[in-house]
Every structure is written in C-alpha cells, then in structure tokens.
Amino acid sequence: MRPKATIQDWLRGIAGAFVLLSVALGWFVHPAFFLFTAFVGANLLQSAFSRTCPMWWLLRLLRVPETPGVDARGRAA
C-alpha cells in the first residue's frame, strides 16, 4: 500500500495546478490571468529563500502529514 501524500506532495500538486489553470485562463479567457501565473512563480521563489509559504500554513491547518507514514499529530499512520 502506498503511503499517504505529504505536505510536499500536496504543495507541488497545488502549485502545478495553479500554474496550468492560470496559463489556460490567460490563453482562452483574458491575458490578465497571466499575472496569476507570475504571482504563483514569485511566491514559489520567495518561499525558497524565506522558507515560509502561505499554502504550507493552510495545509498544516488541514492536518496534512509532513512525513510519510506519520499523521499530522505525529502518530504512525
């Protein structure tokens, strides 16, 4: 059985979905949506240097596990 997805997995998936969604909206709806793509990229860049990320904070509130095989409360899953 595959272990549950960790915060890292969720974070990469959400960031990728936001980028793909914003590019599609910018292409098909209005070019201003490309600003959202730039915002996501800037947030990823600043989080690499500051080690803080708003989505990480939200996922921790939702009790997404940080380590494979361990739940958000530190118990073995």
Buried (B, 14 or more C-beta within 10 A) or exposed (E): EEEEBBBBBBBEEBBEEBBEBBBEBBEEEEEEBBEBBEEBBEBBEEBEEEEEBEBBEEBEEEEBBBEEEBBBEEEEE
